[in-house]
Amino acid sequence: MFSAILIEKNDDGQTVGVTDLEETQLPDGDVTVDVEYSTLNFKDGLAITGKSPVVRKFPMVPGIDLAGVVTDSTHADWQKGDRVVLNGWGVGETHWGGFAQRARLNGDWLVPLPSNFTTKQAMSIGTAGYTASLCVDALLAHGVRPDQGEVLVTGATGGVGSIAIALLAKAGFKVAAVTGKSSEADYLQQLGAGTILDRAEFAERGKPLQKERWAGVVDAVGSHTLANACAQTRYRGAVAACGLAQGMDFPASVAPFILRGVSLLGIDSVMAPKEPRMAAWKRLSDDMDPAVLESIVEEVALKDAIDAAGQLMDGTVRGRIVVDVNR
């Protein structure tokens, strides 16, 4: 038996609770993992609260991330005792996920846990931090350099934003952070932000072309915020878009792209191939200070993750929430 959060659905709607399950109930897969930690992401909040139809199959164990130790494997890449991380691949949506003490998975979805991280530290990063690293890699691959100017990070106090700031600062960039929480200015500056901007400046419709300000952008918000960020990006700059906290719409014009040569880089963390995943985790392994991770993390027990999901949806969470599935 093992404990898990289980989402079920019937004619009256969705129910969520912690329950005990048999290992025989686990879905198909060629690797079984004893999960040590998971983490609460925006998509997990949507799944648990039911605010968006994230879950495609019921019953479902949510949790798009996990870190733990392989206990059984018929996959050529993994052996018993290997320490592994999983992000995405539809886990927590179409395949049982990380909010459980045990998981059975496709071995192709796993990457090795960096040797300098504990499983808790890996989940302090989670999909949010791994996505932030993909964004930074994309900007650098495009040719964005620190001497070209500031990089803007929207949704700065969230998981993606917090780690993006730390990674960009480590790479030598001056970072401008957008937040609706003025009380968190000290937190953002400790991460490496040099400029703090009010999200109200970006949240409404703006002109198609605005003053050139940013060499690059990491955007986790979408909608008007993304449109304004593109309109303010410098000639031949790049915008890495990875989120939709404000909305899925993109009320923009083609002006920044055809008059300034701005590039909009779509960042998908769910189905990303193994090579960029490994590169993203290498950057995190090399550049993330464990002390910084401690400053952005709150740990909760498995049973408390349900309430924490509601808080995440209410916008009252700062940084990352790590879930200890064994307490």
C-alpha positions as CSV (number, residue, x, y, z in Angstrom):
1,M,0.0,0.0,0.0
2,F,1.1,3.6,-0.6
3,S,-0.5,7.0,0.0
4,A,-1.5,9.3,-2.8
5,I,-3.7,12.3,-3.7
6,L,-6.4,11.0,-6.0
7,I,-8.7,13.1,-8.1
8,E,-12.0,11.4,-9.0
9,K,-14.9,12.6,-11.1
10,N,-18.6,11.6,-11.1
11,D,-21.9,13.2,-12.2
12,D,-21.7,15.6,-9.3
13,G,-18.2,16.9,-10.2
14,Q,-14.7,16.4,-9.0
15,T,-13.5,15.1,-5.6
16,V,-9.9,15.3,-4.3
17,G,-8.4,13.5,-1.3
18,V,-5.5,11.5,0.1
19,T,-6.1,7.8,-0.1
20,D,-4.2,4.5,0.2
21,L,-3.7,2.6,-3.0
22,E,-2.3,-0.9,-3.9
23,E,0.8,-1.2,-6.1
24,T,-1.3,-3.3,-8.5
25,Q,-3.3,-0.2,-9.3
26,L,-0.3,1.7,-10.7
27,P,-0.5,2.3,-14.5
28,D,1.7,0.6,-17.0
29,G,5.4,1.5,-17.2
30,D,8.8,-0.1,-17.3
31,V,10.3,1.8,-14.3
32,T,8.9,1.9,-10.7
33,V,10.1,4.7,-8.5
34,D,9.8,5.3,-4.8
35,V,9.0,9.0,-4.8
36,E,10.6,11.2,-2.2
37,Y,9.5,14.7,-3.2
38,S,7.2,16.3,-5.7
39,T,6.4,20.0,-6.1
40,L,3.3,22.2,-6.7
41,N,3.1,23.9,-10.1
42,F,0.5,26.1,-11.6
43,K,-0.8,23.2,-13.7
44,D,-1.1,21.1,-10.5
45,G,-3.1,23.9,-8.9
46,L,-5.5,23.9,-11.9
47,A,-5.8,20.1,-11.7
48,I,-6.5,19.9,-8.0
49,T,-8.9,22.9,-7.9
50,G,-10.6,21.9,-11.1
51,K,-10.3,25.4,-12.4
52,S,-9.2,24.1,-15.8
53,P,-9.7,20.7,-17.5
54,V,-6.1,19.7,-17.1
55,V,-6.8,16.2,-16.1
56,R,-7.7,14.1,-19.1
57,K,-8.3,10.7,-17.4
58,F,-9.9,9.7,-14.1
59,P,-9.1,8.7,-11.5
60,M,-5.8,10.6,-11.6
61,V,-2.9,11.1,-9.2
62,P,-1.8,14.7,-9.9
63,G,1.8,16.0,-9.8
64,I,3.7,16.8,-13.0
65,D,7.0,16.5,-11.2
66,L,8.7,13.9,-9.0
67,A,12.2,12.9,-7.7
68,G,13.0,9.6,-6.2
69,V,14.8,6.3,-6.4
70,V,14.3,3.5,-8.9
71,T,13.1,0.3,-7.2
72,D,12.4,-1.8,-10.3
73,S,13.2,-1.4,-14.0
74,T,13.1,-3.3,-17.2
75,H,14.3,-0.2,-19.1
76,A,17.9,-0.4,-20.4
77,D,18.9,3.0,-19.0
78,W,17.8,2.5,-15.4
79,Q,18.7,0.2,-12.6
80,K,17.5,-0.3,-9.0
81,G,19.0,2.5,-6.8
82,D,19.3,5.1,-9.6
83,R,18.2,8.6,-8.5
84,V,15.9,10.2,-11.1
85,V,13.8,13.3,-11.9
86,L,10.7,13.5,-14.0
87,N,9.1,16.7,-15.4
88,G,6.1,16.7,-17.7
89,W,5.3,14.1,-20.4
90,G,1.6,14.3,-19.5
91,V,2.2,12.9,-16.0
92,G,-0.5,14.2,-13.7
93,E,-2.8,14.7,-16.7
94,T,-3.0,11.4,-18.6
95,H,-0.7,9.2,-16.5
96,W,-0.5,9.0,-12.7
97,G,1.9,11.6,-11.3
98,G,4.1,12.6,-8.4
99,F,1.7,13.3,-5.5
100,A,2.2,9.7,-4.4
101,Q,4.7,7.6,-2.5
102,R,5.2,5.4,-5.6
103,A,5.0,5.9,-9.3
104,R,5.3,3.6,-12.4
105,L,6.6,5.4,-15.5
106,N,8.0,5.2,-19.0
107,G,11.8,5.1,-18.5
108,D,12.2,7.4,-21.6
109,W,10.6,10.2,-19.5
110,L,13.3,10.2,-16.8
111,V,16.6,12.1,-16.5
112,P,19.3,11.4,-13.9
113,L,19.2,13.5,-10.8
114,P,22.3,15.8,-10.8
115,S,24.8,14.5,-8.3
116,N,25.0,17.8,-6.4
117,F,21.3,18.0,-5.8
118,T,19.2,16.1,-3.2
119,T,15.7,15.0,-4.3
120,K,14.3,17.9,-2.3
121,Q,16.5,20.4,-4.0
122,A,15.6,19.0,-7.4
123,M,11.9,19.5,-6.6
124,S,12.6,23.0,-5.2
125,I,13.5,23.6,-8.8
126,G,10.8,21.4,-10.4
127,T,9.1,22.0,-13.7
128,A,9.0,25.7,-13.0
129,G,12.8,26.0,-12.6
130,Y,13.5,23.5,-15.4
131,T,11.3,25.7,-17.7
132,A,13.1,28.8,-16.5
133,S,16.4,27.1,-17.5
134,L,14.9,26.2,-21.0
135,C,14.0,29.9,-21.4
136,V,17.5,31.1,-20.5
137,D,19.1,28.5,-22.8
138,A,16.8,29.7,-25.6
139,L,17.7,33.4,-25.1
140,L,21.4,32.6,-25.1
141,A,21.1,30.3,-28.2
142,H,19.4,33.2,-29.9
143,G,22.4,35.4,-29.2
144,V,21.1,37.6,-26.4
145,R,24.2,38.8,-24.4
146,P,24.6,40.8,-21.1
147,D,26.2,43.7,-22.9
148,Q,23.0,44.2,-25.0
149,G,20.9,45.4,-22.1
150,E,18.5,44.3,-19.4
151,V,16.4,41.2,-19.6
152,L,12.8,41.4,-18.4
153,V,11.2,38.7,-16.2
154,T,7.4,38.7,-15.8
155,G,5.6,36.9,-13.0
156,A,8.8,37.4,-11.1
157,T,7.7,36.0,-7.7
158,G,6.4,32.8,-9.1
159,G,8.4,29.6,-9.6
160,V,9.5,30.3,-13.2
161,G,10.2,33.9,-12.5
162,S,12.2,33.4,-9.3
163,I,14.6,30.9,-10.8
164,A,14.8,32.7,-14.1
165,I,16.1,35.8,-12.2
166,A,18.7,33.8,-10.4
167,L,19.9,32.0,-13.5
168,L,20.0,35.3,-15.6
169,A,21.9,37.1,-12.8
170,K,24.4,34.2,-12.6
171,A,24.9,34.5,-16.4
172,G,25.8,38.1,-16.0
173,F,22.6,39.8,-17.0
174,K,21.0,42.9,-15.5
175,V,17.4,41.8,-14.7
176,A,14.2,43.8,-14.4
177,A,11.5,41.9,-12.5
178,V,7.7,42.5,-13.0
179,T,5.5,41.8,-10.0
180,G,2.2,42.8,-8.4
181,K,3.6,42.3,-5.0
182,S,5.6,45.4,-4.0
183,S,6.3,43.9,-0.6
184,E,8.5,41.3,-2.3
185,A,11.1,43.8,-3.7
186,D,13.7,42.6,-1.2
187,Y,13.2,39.0,-2.1
188,L,13.5,39.7,-5.8
189,Q,16.7,41.8,-5.3
190,Q,18.2,39.0,-3.3
191,L,17.6,36.7,-6.2
192,G,19.5,39.1,-8.5
193,A,16.9,41.6,-9.9
194,G,18.2,45.1,-10.2
195,T,14.9,46.8,-11.2
196,I,11.5,46.1,-9.8
197,L,8.5,47.1,-12.0
198,D,4.7,47.1,-11.2
199,R,2.8,44.6,-13.3
200,A,0.1,47.2,-13.8
201,E,2.5,48.8,-16.3
202,F,2.1,45.7,-18.5
203,A,-1.3,44.4,-17.7
204,E,-3.4,46.6,-20.0
205,R,-3.4,47.0,-23.8
206,G,-0.5,49.1,-25.0
207,K,0.8,50.6,-28.2
208,P,2.0,48.1,-30.9
209,L,5.5,49.6,-30.7
210,Q,6.8,51.1,-27.5
211,K,10.2,52.4,-26.4
212,E,12.9,49.8,-26.8
213,R,13.9,48.6,-23.4
214,W,14.8,44.9,-23.2
215,A,17.5,42.8,-24.8
216,G,15.4,39.7,-23.9
217,V,12.3,38.6,-22.0
218,V,11.3,35.6,-20.0
219,D,7.4,35.7,-19.9
220,A,5.3,33.4,-17.8
221,V,2.2,35.5,-18.0
222,G,0.9,35.8,-21.6
223,S,-2.0,38.1,-22.7
224,H,-1.4,41.9,-22.5
225,T,1.8,41.4,-20.5
226,L,3.4,39.4,-23.3
227,A,2.2,41.8,-25.9
228,N,3.7,44.8,-24.1
229,A,6.9,43.0,-23.5
230,C,7.3,42.2,-27.2
231,A,6.5,45.9,-28.0
232,Q,9.3,47.0,-25.7
233,T,11.9,44.5,-26.9
234,R,15.0,46.0,-28.6
235,Y,15.9,45.5,-32.2
236,R,16.7,41.8,-32.9
237,G,15.9,40.9,-29.3
238,A,14.1,37.8,-28.2
239,V,11.1,36.9,-26.0
240,A,10.9,33.4,-24.4
241,A,7.2,32.7,-23.7
242,C,6.3,29.8,-21.4
243,G,3.2,30.6,-19.4
244,L,-0.4,32.0,-19.4
245,A,-1.0,33.2,-15.8
246,Q,-2.8,36.3,-17.2
247,G,-4.4,34.5,-20.1
248,M,-3.9,32.4,-23.3
249,D,-4.7,35.3,-25.6
250,F,-2.0,37.4,-27.3
251,P,-3.5,40.8,-28.2
252,A,-0.5,42.1,-30.2
253,S,0.4,43.2,-33.7
254,V,3.2,42.0,-36.0
255,A,5.0,45.4,-35.7
256,P,7.7,44.2,-33.3
257,F,8.5,41.2,-35.4
258,I,8.6,42.8,-38.8
259,L,9.9,46.3,-37.9
260,R,12.4,45.4,-35.2
261,G,13.1,41.7,-36.0
262,V,12.0,40.6,-32.5
263,S,11.8,36.8,-32.1
264,L,9.1,35.1,-30.1
265,L,10.5,31.8,-28.8
266,G,7.9,29.3,-27.6
267,I,9.1,27.2,-24.7
268,D,7.5,23.8,-24.2
269,S,8.7,22.0,-21.2
270,V,6.2,19.1,-21.3
271,M,7.3,17.2,-24.4
272,A,10.8,18.6,-24.8
273,P,13.3,16.1,-26.1
274,K,16.0,14.6,-23.8
275,E,18.9,16.7,-25.1
276,P,17.4,20.1,-24.1
277,R,16.2,18.6,-20.9
278,M,19.7,17.4,-20.0
279,A,21.1,20.8,-21.0
280,A,18.6,22.7,-18.8
281,W,19.3,20.5,-15.8
282,K,23.1,20.9,-16.3
283,R,22.6,24.7,-16.2
284,L,20.6,24.3,-13.0
285,S,23.2,22.0,-11.5
286,D,26.0,24.4,-12.4
287,D,24.4,27.8,-11.6
288,M,21.7,27.3,-8.9
289,D,23.0,28.1,-5.4
290,P,21.5,25.8,-2.8
291,A,21.2,28.7,-0.5
292,V,19.0,30.5,-3.1
293,L,16.8,27.4,-3.3
294,E,16.3,27.5,0.5
295,S,15.2,31.1,0.2
296,I,12.4,30.4,-2.3
297,V,10.9,27.2,-0.9
298,E,8.1,26.2,1.4
299,E,7.7,22.5,2.3
300,V,4.3,20.9,2.9
301,A,3.2,17.4,3.7
302,L,1.2,15.4,1.1
303,K,-2.1,16.0,2.9
304,D,-1.5,19.8,2.9
305,A,-0.8,20.0,-0.8
306,I,-4.5,20.2,-1.6
307,D,-5.0,23.4,0.4
308,A,-1.7,24.8,-0.9
309,A,-3.1,24.3,-4.5
310,G,-5.9,26.7,-3.6
311,Q,-3.5,29.2,-2.3
312,L,-1.4,29.0,-5.5
313,M,-4.5,29.7,-7.6
314,D,-5.3,32.7,-5.3
315,G,-1.9,34.2,-6.1
316,T,-0.8,34.2,-2.5
317,V,2.2,31.9,-2.9
318,R,5.8,33.1,-3.4
319,G,8.5,31.0,-5.0
320,R,8.1,27.2,-4.8
321,I,6.1,24.7,-2.8
322,V,7.8,21.3,-2.3
323,V,5.7,18.3,-1.3
324,D,7.2,15.7,1.0
325,V,5.0,12.7,-0.1
326,N,6.2,10.6,2.8
327,R,4.7,12.8,5.6
